[in-house]
Amino acid sequence: MKKNINSIIATELKNLEESLSKSISSEVSLATEVSTYLVNSGGKRIRPLICILTAKALGYKGNKLTQLASSIELLHTATLIHDDVVDESSSRRGKESIHKKWDNAHGVLVGDFVYSKAFQLMAGLRNPKIIKILADSTNIISEGEVLQLSLKNKAIISEKDYFEIIGRKTAELFKAASQSAAVLSGASNEVIKTAGDFAYSLGIAFQIQDDLLDYFGNKELTGKKIGKDFEEGKITLPLLRTIELTSNQNKKTILKLISKKDSSSLSKVIEIIKGSGALKEVQEICNSYIEDCLSKVSLFPDSIYKIKIQNIVKEVSERKG
């Protein structure tokens, strides 16, 4: 994804990486070491990319864009660190997760450290409207984490719960990235809302596709073990739709297997998903969000940056990693 847009925002991407490295530097060497471990482990940088491209599409010419994009990526990084502690995940982006490489205490405290660095960058923008957008989003994301935790012991969640969780945990920061960029650009309230709406739909589509890739992805491309969500006992949209469409016997089999969190039974679950017709339905749901996204983006002024945003949106629906 990043490769395709290097030609037009190469300087901004370079500045972003330099800013991220500088931002997580600390007098406490362990804080720098642990946070650098994840920040430098790759990642798609899609949230700061959306931020940068939205601002550019709306004509921003100032010097605060790298600072804003960096704060958004650091917020995302902090949520990943805390996520892995809560989920007891052993890997992240193809590497050992922080809590696995060090321990839970490191994961919690370094996650807090990265959050604090994000808020330092936000404060430096001296823009109350942007600070409020990002602070509100951080709160919504945290509530999403708590909601997911509160539902952890349920045998099955509803689709309403699923969309509430991914709306808060994933789509919200996409929305904040684009909305804050629109504010930075001095856009009208109408354009700011459009920017937020397009990015929210993109975030939902991105997460649905991610959930599909947990069963049908390529580990080399995703950097994520296939069946990771399954092993953690997470019931996502592919399973929810399968349970709705498949036989009672298959439904019982899925619930039994996922409760055991045994990766050896993943192939059986994939077979049931394929046979149920759920794959087609989930992809259609994802595509409906993509279409909504493109409809909103079409309202932006014509530019090379708008075209690149449209390309990213299309790539999300087709992504294999």
C-alpha positions as CSV (number, residue, x, y, z in Angstrom):
1,M,0.0,0.0,0.0
2,K,2.7,2.5,1.0
3,K,4.8,1.6,-2.1
4,N,2.1,2.9,-4.4
5,I,2.1,6.4,-2.9
6,N,5.7,7.0,-2.1
7,S,6.1,9.1,-5.3
8,I,3.8,11.9,-4.1
9,I,4.3,11.9,-0.3
10,A,7.8,10.5,0.0
11,T,9.0,13.5,2.1
12,E,6.0,13.2,4.4
13,L,6.6,9.5,4.9
14,K,10.2,10.0,5.7
15,N,9.4,12.8,8.1
16,L,6.8,10.5,9.8
17,E,9.3,7.7,10.4
18,E,11.9,10.2,11.8
19,S,9.3,11.8,14.0
20,L,8.1,8.5,15.4
21,S,11.7,7.5,16.3
22,K,12.4,10.8,17.9
23,S,9.0,10.9,19.8
24,I,9.6,7.6,21.6
25,S,13.1,8.5,22.7
26,S,13.4,8.6,26.5
27,E,16.0,9.2,29.2
28,V,14.9,5.8,30.5
29,S,16.6,3.5,28.0
30,L,14.3,0.6,28.6
31,A,11.2,2.7,27.7
32,T,12.9,3.6,24.4
33,E,14.0,0.0,23.7
34,V,10.6,-1.5,24.3
35,S,8.5,1.1,22.4
36,T,11.0,1.1,19.5
37,Y,10.7,-2.7,19.3
38,L,7.0,-2.3,18.1
39,V,7.2,1.1,16.4
40,N,10.0,-0.2,14.1
41,S,8.5,-3.6,13.5
42,G,6.7,-2.5,10.4
43,G,3.0,-2.0,10.3
44,K,0.9,-0.5,7.4
45,R,0.8,3.0,8.8
46,I,-2.6,3.3,7.2
47,R,-4.0,5.7,9.8
48,P,-1.2,8.3,9.4
49,L,-1.4,7.8,5.6
50,I,-5.1,8.6,5.7
51,C,-4.3,11.7,7.8
52,I,-1.6,12.9,5.5
53,L,-3.5,12.3,2.3
54,T,-6.7,13.9,3.7
55,A,-4.8,17.0,4.7
56,K,-3.1,17.2,1.3
57,A,-6.4,16.6,-0.6
58,L,-7.9,19.5,1.3
59,G,-5.0,21.8,0.5
60,Y,-3.0,21.9,3.7
61,K,0.3,23.6,3.2
62,G,1.5,24.1,6.8
63,N,4.2,22.3,8.9
64,K,2.1,20.5,11.6
65,L,1.1,17.5,9.5
66,T,3.9,15.2,10.6
67,Q,3.2,16.0,14.2
68,L,-0.4,15.1,13.8
69,A,0.2,12.0,11.8
70,S,2.8,10.8,14.4
71,S,0.4,11.3,17.3
72,I,-2.2,9.2,15.5
73,E,0.3,6.4,14.9
74,L,1.5,6.5,18.5
75,L,-2.1,6.2,19.7
76,H,-2.6,3.2,17.5
77,T,0.7,1.7,18.7
78,A,-0.3,2.1,22.4
79,T,-3.6,0.4,21.8
80,L,-1.8,-2.6,20.2
81,I,0.5,-2.9,23.2
82,H,-2.4,-2.9,25.6
83,D,-4.5,-5.2,23.3
84,D,-1.8,-7.8,23.4
85,V,-1.6,-7.8,27.2
86,V,-5.4,-8.2,27.5
87,D,-5.6,-10.9,24.8
88,E,-2.4,-12.6,26.0
89,S,-1.2,-12.6,22.4
90,S,2.1,-14.2,21.8
91,S,2.9,-12.3,18.5
92,R,2.5,-9.0,16.8
93,R,3.5,-8.1,13.2
94,G,5.4,-11.4,12.9
95,K,7.4,-10.8,16.1
96,E,7.0,-11.7,19.7
97,S,4.5,-9.3,21.4
98,I,6.0,-7.0,24.0
99,H,4.3,-8.8,26.9
100,K,5.7,-12.1,25.6
101,K,9.2,-10.8,25.0
102,W,9.3,-9.0,28.3
103,D,6.2,-9.3,30.6
104,N,2.8,-7.9,31.3
105,A,4.1,-5.1,33.4
106,H,6.3,-3.9,30.5
107,G,3.4,-4.1,28.2
108,V,1.1,-2.0,30.4
109,L,3.7,0.6,31.4
110,V,5.2,1.0,27.9
111,G,1.7,1.3,26.5
112,D,1.1,4.1,28.9
113,F,4.5,5.7,27.9
114,V,3.5,5.6,24.2
115,Y,0.1,7.1,25.0
116,S,1.8,10.0,26.9
117,K,4.1,10.6,23.9
118,A,1.1,10.8,21.6
119,F,-0.6,13.4,23.9
120,Q,2.6,15.4,24.1
121,L,2.5,15.7,20.3
122,M,-1.2,16.6,20.3
123,A,-0.6,19.3,22.9
124,G,2.1,20.8,20.7
125,L,-0.4,21.3,17.9
126,R,-2.1,24.0,20.1
127,N,-5.4,23.3,18.4
128,P,-8.2,22.7,20.9
129,K,-10.5,21.2,18.3
130,I,-7.9,18.6,17.2
131,I,-7.0,17.8,20.8
132,K,-10.7,17.2,21.6
133,I,-11.2,14.9,18.5
134,L,-8.2,12.8,19.5
135,A,-8.9,12.8,23.2
136,D,-12.6,11.8,22.6
137,S,-11.4,9.0,20.2
138,T,-9.0,7.7,22.8
139,N,-11.8,7.5,25.3
140,I,-14.1,5.7,22.7
141,I,-11.3,3.2,21.9
142,S,-10.8,2.5,25.6
143,E,-14.5,1.9,26.1
144,G,-14.4,-0.5,23.1
145,E,-11.6,-2.5,24.9
146,V,-13.7,-2.7,28.1
147,L,-16.8,-3.7,26.1
148,Q,-14.9,-6.5,24.4
149,L,-13.5,-7.6,27.7
150,S,-17.0,-7.6,29.2
151,L,-18.3,-9.9,26.5
152,K,-15.3,-12.2,26.6
153,N,-17.0,-15.0,28.5
154,K,-20.1,-15.1,26.3
155,A,-20.3,-18.2,24.1
156,I,-21.4,-16.0,21.2
157,I,-21.8,-12.3,20.7
158,S,-24.4,-10.6,18.5
159,E,-23.5,-8.9,15.2
160,K,-24.6,-5.6,16.9
161,D,-21.9,-6.2,19.6
162,Y,-19.4,-7.1,16.9
163,F,-19.9,-3.8,15.0
164,E,-20.0,-1.8,18.2
165,I,-16.6,-3.3,19.1
166,I,-14.9,-2.8,15.8
167,G,-16.5,0.7,15.4
168,R,-14.9,1.7,18.7
169,K,-11.6,-0.2,18.5
170,T,-10.7,0.2,14.8
171,A,-12.9,2.6,12.9
172,E,-12.8,5.4,15.5
173,L,-9.1,6.1,15.0
174,F,-9.5,6.0,11.2
175,K,-12.2,8.6,11.7
176,A,-10.1,10.7,14.0
177,A,-7.2,10.6,11.6
178,S,-9.2,12.0,8.7
179,Q,-11.3,14.4,10.8
180,S,-8.3,16.0,12.6
181,A,-6.5,16.4,9.2
182,A,-9.6,18.2,7.9
183,V,-9.6,20.5,10.9
184,L,-5.9,21.1,10.5
185,S,-6.6,22.1,6.9
186,G,-9.2,24.7,7.9
187,A,-12.0,22.8,6.2
188,S,-15.7,23.6,6.8
189,N,-17.8,21.6,9.3
190,E,-19.5,19.8,6.4
191,V,-16.2,18.7,4.9
192,I,-14.9,17.7,8.4
193,K,-17.9,15.5,8.8
194,T,-17.5,14.0,5.4
195,A,-13.8,13.2,6.1
196,G,-14.8,11.5,9.4
197,D,-17.6,9.5,7.7
198,F,-15.4,8.2,4.9
199,A,-12.7,7.1,7.2
200,Y,-15.1,5.5,9.7
201,S,-16.5,3.3,6.9
202,L,-13.0,2.5,5.7
203,G,-12.0,1.4,9.2
204,I,-15.0,-0.9,9.4
205,A,-14.1,-2.4,6.0
206,F,-10.5,-2.7,7.0
207,Q,-11.4,-4.7,10.2
208,I,-13.9,-7.0,8.4
209,Q,-11.2,-7.8,5.8
210,D,-8.7,-8.4,8.6
211,D,-11.1,-10.8,10.2
212,L,-11.5,-12.7,6.9
213,L,-7.7,-12.8,6.6
214,D,-7.5,-14.5,10.0
215,Y,-9.0,-17.5,8.3
216,F,-8.1,-17.1,4.6
217,G,-5.0,-14.9,4.6
218,N,-1.3,-15.5,3.7
219,K,0.9,-15.5,6.8
220,E,3.8,-14.1,4.8
221,L,1.7,-11.1,3.7
222,T,-0.2,-10.5,6.9
223,G,2.7,-11.0,9.3
224,K,0.1,-12.6,11.5
225,K,-0.4,-16.2,12.2
226,I,-3.5,-17.6,10.5
227,G,-6.1,-18.4,13.1
228,K,-4.8,-16.0,15.7
229,D,-8.3,-14.7,16.5
230,F,-9.6,-18.3,16.6
231,E,-6.9,-19.3,19.1
232,E,-7.8,-16.4,21.3
233,G,-11.4,-17.4,21.3
234,K,-12.6,-14.4,19.4
235,I,-15.8,-14.7,17.4
236,T,-15.7,-12.3,14.5
237,L,-18.1,-11.7,11.6
238,P,-17.0,-14.7,9.4
239,L,-18.0,-17.0,12.3
240,L,-21.1,-15.0,13.2
241,R,-22.4,-15.3,9.7
242,T,-21.4,-19.0,9.5
243,I,-23.2,-19.8,12.7
244,E,-26.3,-18.0,11.3
245,L,-26.2,-19.9,8.0
246,T,-24.9,-23.4,8.8
247,S,-26.6,-26.4,10.4
248,N,-27.2,-26.7,14.1
249,Q,-24.7,-29.5,14.2
250,N,-22.0,-27.3,12.6
251,K,-22.9,-24.5,14.9
252,K,-22.3,-26.7,18.0
253,T,-19.1,-27.9,16.4
254,I,-17.8,-24.3,15.9
255,L,-18.7,-23.2,19.5
256,K,-17.1,-26.3,20.9
257,L,-13.9,-25.9,18.9
258,I,-13.5,-22.2,19.5
259,S,-14.0,-22.7,23.3
260,K,-11.0,-25.1,23.2
261,K,-8.8,-22.5,21.4
262,D,-7.0,-25.3,19.6
263,S,-5.4,-24.4,16.3
264,S,-5.4,-28.0,15.2
265,S,-9.1,-27.7,14.6
266,L,-8.9,-24.6,12.5
267,S,-9.0,-26.5,9.2
268,K,-12.4,-28.0,10.2
269,V,-13.8,-24.5,11.0
270,I,-12.5,-23.1,7.7
271,E,-14.2,-26.0,5.9
272,I,-17.5,-25.1,7.7
273,I,-17.2,-21.4,6.8
274,K,-16.6,-22.2,3.1
275,G,-19.6,-24.6,3.0
276,S,-22.0,-22.2,4.7
277,G,-21.9,-19.3,2.1
278,A,-20.8,-16.9,4.9
279,L,-17.7,-15.9,3.0
280,K,-19.7,-14.3,0.2
281,E,-22.0,-12.5,2.6
282,V,-19.2,-11.1,4.7
283,Q,-17.4,-9.9,1.6
284,E,-20.6,-8.2,0.4
285,I,-20.9,-6.4,3.8
286,C,-17.3,-5.3,3.5
287,N,-18.0,-4.1,-0.1
288,S,-21.0,-2.0,1.1
289,Y,-18.7,-0.1,3.4
290,I,-16.1,0.4,0.7
291,E,-18.8,1.8,-1.6
292,D,-20.0,4.2,1.1
293,C,-16.4,5.2,1.6
294,L,-15.8,5.9,-2.1
295,S,-19.1,7.9,-2.2
296,K,-17.9,10.2,0.6
297,V,-14.4,10.6,-0.9
298,S,-15.9,11.6,-4.2
299,L,-17.0,14.9,-2.5
300,F,-13.4,15.9,-2.0
301,P,-11.8,18.4,-4.5
302,D,-10.2,16.6,-7.4
303,S,-6.4,16.1,-6.9
304,I,-3.8,13.4,-7.1
305,Y,-4.2,13.0,-3.3
306,K,-7.9,12.2,-3.7
307,I,-7.0,9.6,-6.3
308,K,-4.5,8.0,-3.9
309,I,-7.1,7.9,-1.2
310,Q,-9.5,6.2,-3.6
311,N,-6.8,3.7,-4.5
312,I,-6.2,2.9,-0.8
313,V,-9.9,2.3,-0.3
314,K,-10.0,-0.1,-3.2
315,E,-6.8,-1.9,-2.0
316,V,-8.4,-2.4,1.4
317,S,-11.3,-4.4,-0.2
318,E,-8.8,-6.5,-2.1
319,R,-6.0,-6.8,0.5
320,K,-4.3,-10.2,1.1
321,G,-2.0,-8.9,3.9
